[in-house]
Amino acid sequence: MLAEWIKSLDKKTSERTDEDLEIIYKKLKTFKLFRRVHPSVIQQLCFVAIIEHIEKGVVLYKQGDEALNWYSLIYGSLDVQITHTGKRKDIVTVCTLGSGTAFGECVLNDGHHSVSVISNEPCTLLRVPKTAFQDIWQKSSHFMEEIITSPFSLNELNEHSTNKTFNQTSTTTTKIMEKSSTSQEQPSTNRLMMDKDQNDETDDQNQEIQLSENAIKLMHAGWVIRLRIQQTASHLIRDRKHPSTSEIFDKCFISSELTDWIINVTMTSSRIKVRSRKQAESIYQVLYENKIIYSVYPPNEENSFTDRYAFYRFCFDDVNDEKSQTLVNLFQQNVPIDENRISDYLYENLTFLLQLAPEAILRQILRKPPENRTEDDIDIVYEEIMNIKAFSHLSNTVKKELSAVIAFESIEKKSTTLFKQGDRGTCWYIILRGSVNVVIASKGIVCTLHEGDDFGKLALVNEAPRAATIITNEMDCQFLRVDKVHFDRILKDNEASIVRLKECGKEVLILQKMSMKQQQSKKSENEPTNFKYMVMAGTPEKVIDYLLETRMNNNNFEEQFNKENLFEDFLLTFPIFITWKHMTNSLLRHYKIDELNFRQMEDYIVDNKKRVARFILLWFKISVDAFLNCKTIWVFLDELIDLMEKDNLKHDNHFETELTSLRNIKETKEHYNVNLEMRGTIVYKADNSNSVRRMSNINEALFAQPPADTDKIFKLTAIKEFDEIICRLYCADHTYTTLKTTMDTKAEIIRNQAAEKLNLDNSVDYTLVELKSDNERYIFNETELNLATTLSLNGRIFISHKDHLDALTTLPEQEGATVGSIFKLESFSSQEIAYYLTNHTWKLFYNIHPYEFIYLVFGRHNFNDITANLDLCRRNFNELQYWAITEVLLEKSLSRRVQILKKLIKIAGYCKEYKNLNSFFAIIIGLSNVAISRLTQTWEKLHNKVKRIFTQYESLIDSSRNYRRYRLLLSKFDPPLIPFVPLLIKDMTIVHEGNKTFVDQGLVNFEKMHLLAQTLRMIQDCKSGSFQIQSPATLSMKKMNFPNVLQEYFDQIKVIDNQKRLMQLSYCLEHRKL
């Protein structure tokens, strides 16, 4: 199934509709290459760009060919190759272009290609023909510097990179302050025709302006903080004398006191809270890094802001600096003195600084020498490089070791040479920010590398000279750097630390030696270093052996379990590579070791049997839900208890403790069975509404339990495989039949029952298919389960002959709503609606078992298990998303539409406060839909404050750097909370598709399992604790039944999920501007 934007691009340029152009434009804006490109350029590209899909090994063009197209690489990677002799053996691969790269600028001067470009994997590209691109350049060249690289020669670039002294004077700053209020027209300049001297001068001016603008924003933040300190705690900044010296330092503050101040001043704020000293330290680190504050005494060897008894000073208080005094005068003129307004400025600037803080802390760590980095420092770097594509091919162990030594390097000036062609290779570089040009002698610039790309590794691996010259393409470029000595050592040590166990000549277990973290705060120098072995790959049986022998061998096994994740990772992911029956059989084999080998010592036999019991106890602790519902487990547990009771008599009551624990588990199961029987079968309905609704109620006796059993009540409300669902199945003529089936009924059985009820010919080969509201069709696999819960919002199940699927047409009801319904909620506040949504979403999320994510990502039909609880949670997300879109677009009155928009944004904000990130993102993503975002008249009428809040919310769904902003937000919340569920699925899907489940010789890839378990563990952590939120203060006694009213409303809502119809409604409200 092709994405909408690809379908639109696949059309001939002359056949693209306004709707197609809107879809293409919305998509292109999300790509890294076009993020800073002027919208008018993107719009022109939408008319002429052609999408191409090529396989691996395709030559896009050869060195010397005439330049006929300009290209942008969307997905995949391309090799750039050159040859100086024209012979095949002399071809050299200069670099690899990654997604987000543009190339082919030769079309602008009717030139020929100086390199060859070949795909090294399947790729998707945008191609713009020569004449079309030249037309766009002629109209908008001054907007296209982000996607065009000027083809200077190598000599010119070397001259161009000559360092020039940069002096930022107060006069320049004054000009910038004036620029903010006075717009100055700048003439467009064709870079290709520009004289080199003029180009140098222009670059210097641009660098000066950009640096100054960035500095002004940060200095403004520092000025506001300093002014607020003077108003609320003026004693913090004063002349001071340090105990270790007789010298007096003017206008200083103590860093630890300023940390206390910022925590206290935000403690009572509802807008922003600095919750820890570390967080406060990160804010000041941003100011320190940009020289807004600086160290006075004692000397700061770490080159960072530290929370201790040390003197620092704001740059504004440096009376000897003429520039600082000029800035003071400027800020006094531009920042009002009114205390209330200063408070607003303070919170706005703290929000701004907190957004910059994580990267500032990362740079602070990367500047530390490797020997000074703590375990926490290494973990922060490790988390960062996990999201960088240049490291994706390395094992987690190598990434961890690189985190301890990787360094930070920044180049402030554009056109600075990092290294030259022919130099000896000393470093491997990865681009964090900015871009660089790859230049080859006599060929000029052959390509441009962007954020996430790497270079310089080839020379290190091959011990060869640099194959090209690397020159910064913009100012303030930032890099990660791995020095050769570390590069060689880590890769060699990594291979040396791997242990491979073989049986019958085949590898059965691959382990890697890792140093243990010392739990003691102090460790003597003579104390030996402890090591543990982590599983990298192995057969399931051998891994079970290894876990039993190394992780269950003493009475402190629970403490060992808490120190590392190996055992938990295994139990969270084992359904992927081993069945429950296979697992229990392996454990029984271990328990019956005395039957297999009579020569074993009694102590060894007893210990081995105890290990199996400990394994079961931890298994129950990790997977209670799955344990209680698996019949295989209870047959196994009954047999194990019987065997252990006999062994207890045989071995002088050595198993009393283990027997007691296993009997407790059995009692829990029996109590659960009683509750399950009282619960009975729950019937759900999914026939003619967007929602899948529960028709029958749970036995009231279950709710008479004490509050401590609330946890069990929630588990009993989860959908079980024996629960029933009523749904309709349609024929091509829109006649239908209604079936009631259990959740675990396979598609094949449903098809046969429907065919029988509809009196269809048994000899015809029928299939079940979902027909979506946009006419898209999805054919169900015969082994799929819980079909009705997997449907899209307006999707319906049809039964049809396989060859007649094209004849299926949508039902009128699949169009969705025709009139808005949000007016029914006018009596409820935004907070009350968010309160209901949060409680409802929490119940759906809590009912999901982590294994359901595995079943969904790897395919339900591979496990014969349902994912109905996860399906309902995903459905709830989609309902809220399209509900927000539908309600806005169905309102014809502009003023009412603005009010709806405002209310939805407020509901989202309260959901965020309630830690309901799933509903929060559902609404925000809905309001970011192109059908809504294009309504300029509606957004213009919205209050600036509300627009600013929405912009902040929208920035949290920014997908750059692997949704970094969302993940930072998530880390600030303590559980329990409701995470962004679709992103959890996406994370696991990326891990699954990017890593093999089985590696050489059929061994399970446990590095993949560790990555999957990280997400599954996070899901469990989000559910830990009691989820209790305070009800809105606006609730009155008259509204105490509001959950029932709101539940009835959301059960009955109808939404439009057809993007084409949404765009039509959008154009009816505001016509497209030509």
KENUDO-729898 format. One line per 10 residues: number of its first residue (from 1); their letters; for each residue x, y, z of C-alpha. Coordinates in steps of 0.2 Angstrom, whole numbers. Example, Ala and Ser with C-alpha at 12.3 -4.5 7.8 and 13.67 -1.06 7.14 Angstrom:
REM residues 2
1	AS	62/-22/39; 68/-5/36
REM end
This chain:
REM residues 1074
1	MLAEWIKSLD	0/0/0; 8/16/-6; 8/32/5; -4/46/-1; 11/57/-6; 20/44/-16; 3/41/-26; 2/60/-29; 20/61/-35; 18/45/-46
11	KKTSERTDED	5/55/-56; 11/65/-72; 15/83/-67; 1/89/-79; -12/78/-70; -8/83/-52; -23/91/-43; -23/104/-30; -26/91/-17; -11/81/-24
21	LEIIYKKLKT	0/97/-22; -5/100/-4; -1/82/1; 16/83/-8; 20/100/0; 15/94/17; 26/79/16; 41/88/8; 41/100/22; 45/86/35
31	FKLFRRVHPS	61/80/26; 77/86/33; 83/94/17; 68/106/15; 66/111/33; 75/127/31; 70/130/13; 58/144/8; 40/138/6; 39/146/-12
41	VIQQLCFVAI	53/134/-18; 45/119/-11; 28/123/-19; 37/125/-36; 46/108/-33; 29/100/-30; 23/105/-48; 38/97/-57; 47/84/-45; 46/66/-51
51	IEHIEKGVVL	48/52/-39; 59/37/-44; 62/20/-35; 78/11/-40; 86/-5/-35; 103/-9/-28; 117/-7/-40; 109/5/-52; 120/18/-60; 111/35/-59
61	YKQGDEALNW	124/43/-70; 142/41/-75; 157/52/-73; 157/63/-89; 139/62/-93; 129/77/-97; 119/84/-82; 101/82/-86; 93/81/-68; 94/88/-51
71	YSLIYGSLDV	91/75/-37; 86/74/-19; 88/57/-10; 73/53/1; 77/35/7; 92/24/5; 110/28/1; 121/31/-14; 140/28/-17; 150/43/-25
81	QITHTGKRKD	164/36/-36; 178/43/-47; 192/37/-58; 206/47/-64; 211/35/-78; 194/29/-84; 199/11/-79; 187/0/-69; 201/-5/-57; 205/13/-53
91	IVTVCTLGSG	188/17/-47; 188/25/-29; 172/27/-18; 174/44/-11; 159/44/0; 141/38/3; 126/49/2; 113/47/15; 94/52/15; 92/71/15
101	TAFGECVLND	106/74/2; 104/84/-13; 115/83/-29; 116/87/-47; 119/106/-46; 129/105/-63; 112/107/-72; 113/125/-68; 128/129/-79; 124/115/-92
111	GHHSVSVISN	139/105/-86; 145/87/-85; 145/76/-70; 163/75/-62; 158/59/-53; 148/43/-54; 133/39/-43; 128/21/-39; 114/15/-27; 121/3/-14
121	EPCTLLRVPK	103/-2/-8; 85/1/-14; 83/20/-15; 69/33/-17; 73/49/-25; 65/65/-31; 71/70/-48; 69/87/-56; 72/89/-75; 86/102/-80
131	TAFQDIWQKS	74/115/-88; 62/115/-74; 76/116/-61; 84/131/-70; 67/140/-71; 65/138/-52; 83/144/-50; 80/159/-61; 65/164/-50; 71/160/-33
141	SHFMEEIITS	89/158/-32; 91/169/-17; 80/156/-7; 89/140/-13; 106/141/-4; 101/127/8; 99/114/-7; 113/121/-19; 131/119/-17; 142/130/-28
151	PFSLNELNEH	154/121/-39; 171/130/-34; 187/122/-38; 198/114/-25; 210/129/-26; 197/142/-24; 190/133/-9; 207/132/-1; 209/151/-3; 191/153/2
161	STNKTFNQTS	194/144/18; 207/156/24; 204/161/42; 198/178/44; 198/187/61; 180/189/67; 177/204/79; 159/206/85; 158/224/90; 145/234/100
171	TTTTKIMEKS	141/243/84; 136/226/75; 125/222/90; 117/238/89; 113/236/70; 105/219/75; 94/226/88; 89/239/75; 86/225/62; 73/217/73
181	STSQEQPSTN	61/232/71; 67/238/54; 65/227/39; 79/229/26; 78/222/9; 93/212/3; 97/210/-15; 97/192/-22; 114/186/-28; 118/172/-40
191	RLMMDKDQND	131/162/-31; 138/154/-46; 141/171/-55; 148/180/-39; 166/186/-39; 176/177/-26; 181/192/-16; 162/198/-15; 158/181/-10; 170/181/4
201	ETDDQNQEIQ	164/198/10; 146/193/10; 150/177/19; 158/186/33; 143/198/35; 131/184/35; 141/174/48; 142/190/59; 124/193/58; 119/175/62
211	LSENAIKLMH	130/174/76; 124/190/83; 106/186/82; 109/169/91; 119/178/104; 106/191/107; 93/178/110; 103/170/123; 109/186/131; 91/192/132
221	AGWVIRLRIQ	88/176/143; 103/179/154; 98/197/156; 80/193/161; 87/180/174; 99/193/181; 85/206/182; 74/194/191; 87/190/204; 90/208/207
231	QTASHLIRDR	71/210/210; 69/195/221; 86/191/229; 98/205/226; 110/199/239; 115/185/228; 125/196/217; 137/206/226; 156/209/230; 163/194/237
241	KHPSTSEIFD	179/187/246; 184/169/244; 190/160/260; 206/154/251; 211/171/245; 212/189/251; 206/196/234; 189/204/233; 179/200/217; 166/212/211
251	KCFISSELTD	147/208/207; 149/189/209; 137/175/213; 140/158/221; 134/144/209; 126/133/222; 115/148/228; 109/152/211; 104/134/209; 94/136/225
261	WIINVTMTSS	86/152/219; 80/145/202; 72/129/210; 63/140/223; 57/153/211; 49/140/200; 42/129/214; 25/138/214; 24/141/196; 11/132/186
271	RIKVRSRKQA	20/136/169; 37/128/172; 46/119/186; 64/116/189; 63/100/198; 81/95/202; 98/103/204; 104/94/189; 91/102/179; 95/119/186
281	ESIYQVLYEN	114/116/182; 109/112/164; 101/128/162; 116/138/168; 127/127/157; 118/134/142; 122/152/148; 140/147/152; 143/138/136; 138/155/127
291	KIIYSVYPPN	148/166/139; 133/174/146; 140/169/163; 158/165/166; 169/158/180; 178/170/192; 186/160/206; 193/147/208; 199/143/191; 187/131/181
301	EENSFTDRYA	197/117/174; 182/107/168; 176/122/157; 158/120/164; 145/127/176; 146/117/192; 134/117/207; 147/120/221; 154/135/231; 162/144/216
311	FYRFCFDDVN	161/162/210; 153/166/193; 148/183/185; 136/188/172; 144/196/157; 133/211/160; 142/215/176; 159/216/169; 162/235/171; 178/234/161
321	DEKSQTLVNL	170/227/145; 163/241/134; 153/229/124; 144/222/140; 139/240/145; 132/243/128; 121/228/129; 115/233/147; 109/250/139; 101/241/125
331	FQQNVPIDEN	92/228/136; 86/242/148; 77/250/133; 69/234/127; 65/224/143; 51/232/153; 54/234/172; 36/230/177; 38/215/189; 23/205/182
341	RISDYLYENL	30/206/164; 47/201/170; 40/186/178; 32/181/161; 48/184/152; 57/173/165; 46/158/162; 47/160/143; 66/161/143; 68/147/155
351	TFLLQLAPEA	57/136/143; 69/141/129; 84/137/139; 77/120/145; 75/116/126; 93/119/124; 99/111/140; 100/93/135; 112/97/120; 122/108/131
361	ILRQILRKPP	124/94/144; 129/82/130; 142/94/123; 149/97/141; 151/78/143; 159/76/126; 172/89/130; 177/79/146; 193/68/144; 187/50/144
371	ENRTEDDIDI	195/47/161; 184/60/169; 167/53/163; 155/45/175; 144/30/172; 129/43/170; 139/53/158; 142/37/147; 124/32/148; 119/50/142
381	VYEEIMNIKA	131/49/127; 125/31/123; 107/36/123; 111/49/110; 122/39/98; 109/25/98; 98/37/87; 112/42/75; 112/32/59; 131/31/57
391	FSHLSNTVKK	132/20/73; 117/9/68; 128/-5/61; 138/-7/77; 134/-18/92; 127/-11/108; 143/-16/116; 154/-6/104; 142/9/105; 144/8/124
401	ELSAVIAFES	163/8/123; 163/22/110; 152/33/122; 166/33/134; 179/40/122; 169/50/108; 174/68/108; 165/84/102; 172/96/90; 164/112/83
411	IEKKSTTLFK	169/124/69; 162/141/70; 167/148/53; 160/142/36; 173/136/23; 185/129/36; 195/114/30; 194/99/42; 207/89/33; 215/88/15
421	QGDRGTCWYI	216/75/2; 231/65/5; 232/68/24; 235/54/36; 219/48/43; 218/52/62; 199/53/66; 182/47/61; 169/61/61; 150/61/62
431	ILRGSVNVVI	140/77/58; 129/82/73; 124/99/65; 127/108/49; 135/101/33; 151/98/24; 157/98/6; 167/84/-1; 180/90/-12; 192/81/-24
441	ASKGIVCTLH	207/88/-33; 203/94/-50; 185/89/-48; 179/102/-36; 164/98/-24; 157/81/-28; 144/80/-14; 138/88/2; 136/78/18; 122/83/31
451	EGDDFGKLAL	117/79/49; 119/61/53; 131/57/39; 149/52/43; 166/53/35; 184/49/37; 182/30/42; 189/23/26; 206/30/29; 206/22/47
461	VNEAPRAATI	200/5/41; 212/4/26; 227/13/34; 226/24/18; 228/43/15; 212/54/15; 203/52/-2; 195/69/-2; 196/86/6; 182/90/19
471	ITNEMDCQFL	176/109/20; 162/115/31; 148/121/21; 139/132/34; 144/141/50; 143/133/68; 146/115/62; 146/102/76; 154/85/75; 157/69/85
481	RVDKVHFDRI	175/63/83; 183/46/87; 201/46/87; 211/32/78; 219/25/94; 201/23/101; 194/17/85; 207/3/83; 207/-2/101; 188/-4/103
491	LKDNEASIVR	185/-14/88; 199/-26/91; 195/-27/110; 177/-31/105; 182/-46/95; 194/-52/109; 180/-51/122; 168/-63/113; 167/-81/119; 160/-94/107
501	LKECGKEVLI	153/-110/114; 152/-125/102; 143/-142/103; 146/-155/89; 155/-142/79; 141/-130/79; 140/-113/88; 126/-114/101; 130/-99/112; 140/-82/109
511	LQKMSMKQQQ	144/-72/125; 153/-56/127; 163/-51/142; 158/-35/151; 165/-26/166; 152/-26/181; 148/-9/188; 154/-8/206; 140/-6/218; 152/1/232
521	SKKSENEPTN	155/19/232; 173/16/236; 184/3/228; 202/-1/233; 215/0/219; 220/-18/223; 202/-25/221; 201/-36/206; 189/-30/192; 173/-41/191
531	FKYMVMAGTP	166/-47/174; 150/-54/168; 145/-62/152; 131/-55/142; 122/-66/129; 124/-60/111; 116/-75/102; 112/-93/106; 100/-107/104; 85/-105/116
541	EKVIDYLLET	89/-121/125; 107/-116/128; 102/-99/134; 90/-107/147; 104/-117/152; 115/-102/154; 102/-92/164; 99/-106/176; 118/-110/179; 124/-92/181
551	RMNNNNFEEQ	109/-81/187; 99/-93/198; 114/-100/208; 112/-93/226; 99/-86/238; 102/-68/232; 96/-71/214; 83/-57/216; 96/-45/220; 106/-51/205
561	FNKENLFEDF	90/-49/194; 88/-31/200; 106/-27/195; 105/-32/176; 92/-35/163; 97/-51/155; 84/-62/163; 70/-50/161; 74/-47/143; 74/-65/140
571	LLTFPIFITW	56/-67/148; 49/-52/140; 54/-58/122; 54/-77/123; 38/-79/113; 47/-73/98; 59/-88/97; 52/-102/108; 34/-108/112; 27/-109/130
581	KHMTNSLLRH	27/-128/129; 45/-129/123; 50/-117/138; 41/-128/151; 48/-144/144; 66/-137/145; 63/-132/163; 57/-149/167; 72/-157/159; 83/-147/170
591	YKIDELNFRQ	73/-152/185; 74/-170/181; 93/-170/181; 94/-184/193; 84/-195/181; 96/-191/167; 113/-193/177; 114/-204/192; 132/-200/195; 129/-181/200
601	MEDYIVDNKK	132/-176/218; 117/-174/229; 121/-155/233; 122/-152/214; 105/-160/211; 97/-150/225; 104/-134/219; 99/-137/201; 81/-141/206; 81/-125/217
611	RVARFILLWF	86/-115/202; 71/-121/192; 60/-115/206; 68/-98/207; 66/-96/188; 48/-99/190; 46/-86/204; 54/-73/194; 44/-78/178; 28/-75/188
621	KISVDAFLNC	34/-59/195; 38/-52/177; 23/-59/168; 9/-61/180; -5/-58/167; 2/-70/154; 6/-83/168; -12/-83/175; -20/-85/158; -8/-99/150
631	KTIWVFLDEL	-15/-116/152; 2/-124/148; 10/-116/163; -3/-123/175; -1/-141/169; 18/-138/171; 16/-130/188; 5/-144/195; 18/-157/189; 33/-147/196
641	IDLMEKDNLK	24/-146/213; 21/-165/213; 39/-169/209; 46/-156/222; 35/-163/236; 42/-180/233; 60/-173/232; 57/-164/248; 54/-180/257; 68/-188/248
651	HDNHFETELT	81/-174/252; 77/-170/270; 65/-155/267; 77/-145/257; 63/-138/247; 52/-131/260; 55/-113/255; 53/-116/236; 37/-126/239; 29/-113/249
661	SLRNIKETKE	32/-100/235; 26/-111/222; 10/-116/232; 7/-97/234; 7/-95/215; -5/-109/213; -17/-101/226; -16/-85/217; -21/-94/201; -35/-103/209
671	HYNVNLEMRG	-42/-86/216; -40/-79/199; -50/-93/192; -64/-90/204; -64/-71/199; -64/-76/181; -78/-87/182; -88/-74/191; -83/-62/177; -90/-73/164
681	TIVYKADNSN	-90/-70/145; -91/-51/140; -99/-47/124; -93/-33/113; -102/-25/98; -93/-18/82; -107/-17/69; -111/0/64; -102/13/74; -84/19/75
691	SVRRMSNINE	-81/12/92; -80/-6/98; -91/-6/113; -94/-18/128; -112/-24/128; -113/-34/144; -107/-29/161; -94/-37/172; -102/-46/187; -106/-32/201
701	ALFAQPPADT	-99/-44/214; -81/-41/208; -82/-23/212; -87/-26/230; -69/-31/233; -58/-20/244; -48/-6/236; -32/-16/237; -39/-27/224; -42/-13/211
711	DKIFKLTAIK	-27/-20/202; -36/-36/199; -52/-28/194; -43/-19/180; -35/-36/174; -52/-44/173; -59/-30/162; -46/-34/149; -52/-43/134; -50/-62/135
721	EFDEIICRLY	-49/-74/120; -65/-82/125; -75/-65/125; -87/-63/111; -89/-49/98; -104/-45/87; -100/-39/70; -107/-37/52; -100/-45/36; -105/-37/20
731	CADHTYTTLK	-107/-43/2; -103/-33/-14; -122/-28/-15; -121/-21/3; -132/-35/10; -125/-42/26; -126/-55/40; -122/-53/58; -110/-65/67; -106/-67/86
741	TTMDTKAEII	-89/-75/87; -76/-77/101; -61/-66/100; -49/-80/95; -59/-86/81; -49/-87/65; -53/-78/49; -55/-95/40; -69/-100/52; -78/-83/51
751	RNQAAEKLNL	-77/-84/32; -85/-101/32; -99/-96/44; -103/-80/35; -104/-90/18; -116/-102/26; -127/-89/33; -127/-79/17; -131/-95/7; -115/-93/-4
761	DNSVDYTLVE	-109/-106/-16; -97/-117/-6; -87/-121/-22; -82/-103/-25; -65/-97/-17; -71/-83/-5; -60/-72/5; -62/-59/19; -56/-41/15; -57/-25/25
771	LKSDNERYIF	-64/-11/14; -58/6/21; -67/23/18; -55/28/5; -58/12/-5; -41/4/1; -42/-15/3; -34/-26/15; -35/-45/13; -36/-55/29
781	NETELNLATT	-24/-69/32; -34/-85/35; -26/-87/52; -28/-70/58; -38/-67/75; -49/-54/82; -53/-46/65; -66/-34/71; -55/-25/83; -41/-22/70
791	LSLNGRIFIS	-52/-13/58; -49/6/53; -61/18/61; -74/17/46; -68/1/39; -80/-14/36; -77/-32/33; -83/-39/16; -84/-57/10; -80/-58/-9
801	HKDHLDALTT	-73/-69/-22; -54/-66/-24; -55/-60/-42; -69/-48/-39; -62/-37/-25; -62/-22/-37; -81/-22/-38; -82/-18/-19; -89/-1/-15; -90/8/1
811	LPEQEGATVG	-106/10/11; -114/27/14; -111/26/32; -92/24/29; -92/42/24; -93/47/43; -101/62/50; -110/75/41; -113/87/55; -102/92/70
821	SIFKLESFSS	-107/86/87; -95/95/99; -108/107/104; -115/93/115; -100/96/126; -103/114/129; -109/111/147; -92/103/151; -75/112/153; -60/107/144
831	QEIAYYLTNH	-52/100/160; -68/89/163; -66/82/146; -48/79/148; -51/71/165; -63/58/157; -52/55/142; -37/51/154; -47/39/165; -54/30/150
841	TWKLFYNIHP	-37/29/141; -28/23/156; -40/8/158; -37/4/139; -18/6/141; -17/-4/158; -26/-19/150; -13/-21/137; 0/-35/140; 17/-31/133
851	YEFIYLVFGR	16/-47/123; 3/-40/113; 15/-27/106; 26/-42/100; 11/-51/92; 7/-35/83; 24/-31/77; 29/-49/72; 11/-54/65; -3/-61/75
861	HNFNDITANL	-5/-76/64; 13/-82/70; 7/-83/88; -11/-88/88; -14/-75/101; -26/-60/101; -21/-41/102; -38/-35/105; -33/-24/120; -19/-15/111
871	DLCRRNFNEL	-31/-13/96; -44/-4/106; -30/8/113; -24/11/95; -42/14/90; -45/26/104; -30/36/98; -36/37/80; -54/41/86; -47/56/95
881	QYWAITEVLL	-36/62/81; -50/61/68; -63/68/80; -52/84/82; -51/86/63; -69/82/59; -76/94/72; -66/109/65; -69/105/47; -88/102/49
891	EKSLSRRVQI	-90/120/57; -94/133/44; -95/148/56; -77/155/57; -80/162/75; -86/145/80; -72/136/72; -60/146/81; -68/142/98; -68/124/94
901	LKKLIKIAGY	-49/125/89; -46/134/106; -56/121/116; -47/106/108; -30/114/111; -35/117/130; -41/99/131; -24/93/124; -15/104/137; -25/96/152
911	CKEYKNLNSF	-21/79/145; -3/83/146; -5/89/164; -13/73/168; 2/63/160; -10/57/146; 2/59/132; -7/47/121; -23/58/120; -12/74/120
921	FAIIIGLSNV	-3/68/104; -19/62/96; -27/79/97; -11/89/92; -7/77/77; -26/79/72; -24/98/73; -8/97/63; -16/88/49; -14/98/32
931	AISRLTQTWE	-33/100/31; -32/110/47; -15/118/46; -20/126/29; -35/136/36; -25/152/38; -40/163/41; -45/152/56; -28/152/64; -26/171/61
941	KLHNKVKRIF	-41/173/72; -34/163/86; -27/172/100; -8/174/99; -5/166/116; -15/150/111; -6/149/95; 11/150/104; 5/136/116; 0/126/101
951	TQYESLIDSS	17/129/93; 25/122/108; 14/107/109; 17/104/90; 36/105/93; 35/89/104; 29/78/89; 45/84/79; 52/67/72; 70/74/71
961	RNYRRYRLLL	83/65/80; 71/50/84; 58/61/92; 70/68/104; 59/81/111; 45/69/116; 58/57/124; 65/71/134; 47/76/140; 43/58/144
971	SKFDPPLIPF	59/57/155; 52/72/166; 37/62/171; 36/49/185; 26/34/182; 12/30/181; 8/38/165; 1/35/148; 14/35/134; 13/39/116
981	VPLLIKDMTI	7/21/111; 10/23/92; 28/28/94; 31/12/105; 24/2/91; 35/11/78; 51/9/89; 48/-10/90; 44/-11/71; 61/-2/67
991	VHEGNKTFVD	70/-14/78; 62/-29/71; 64/-24/53; 82/-17/55; 88/-33/64; 88/-51/60; 79/-62/73; 90/-77/69; 109/-75/64; 122/-87/58
1001	QGLVNFEKMH	118/-106/61; 100/-102/67; 105/-93/83; 93/-81/91; 99/-63/90; 99/-58/108; 105/-40/104; 89/-38/95; 79/-45/110; 88/-33/122
1011	LLAQTLRMIQ	82/-18/111; 65/-24/110; 65/-27/129; 69/-9/132; 53/-4/125; 43/-18/134; 51/-13/150; 47/5/148; 28/0/145; 28/-10/162
1021	DCKSGSFQIQ	37/5/171; 23/17/164; 10/6/173; 19/5/190; 11/13/204; -7/19/207; -14/30/194; -24/43/203; -28/60/196; -37/74/205
1031	SPATLSMKKM	-54/78/198; -58/95/191; -62/109/204; -76/114/192; -86/98/196; -103/101/205; -115/88/212; -125/90/196; -111/84/186; -106/69/196
1041	NFPNVLQEYF	-113/57/182; -103/66/169; -92/51/165; -107/42/159; -113/56/149; -96/58/141; -94/40/138; -111/39/129; -105/54/118; -88/46/113
1051	DQIKVIDNQK	-96/29/110; -108/37/98; -96/49/89; -94/48/70; -78/54/62; -71/56/44; -55/46/42; -54/49/23; -41/61/19; -48/66/2
1061	RLMQLSYCLE	-64/71/10; -56/80/24; -47/90/11; -63/94/1; -71/101/17; -55/111/20; -56/119/3; -74/123/5; -70/133/20; -55/142/13
1071	HRKL	-52/141/-6; -34/137/-11; -24/152/-15; -16/152/-32
REM end
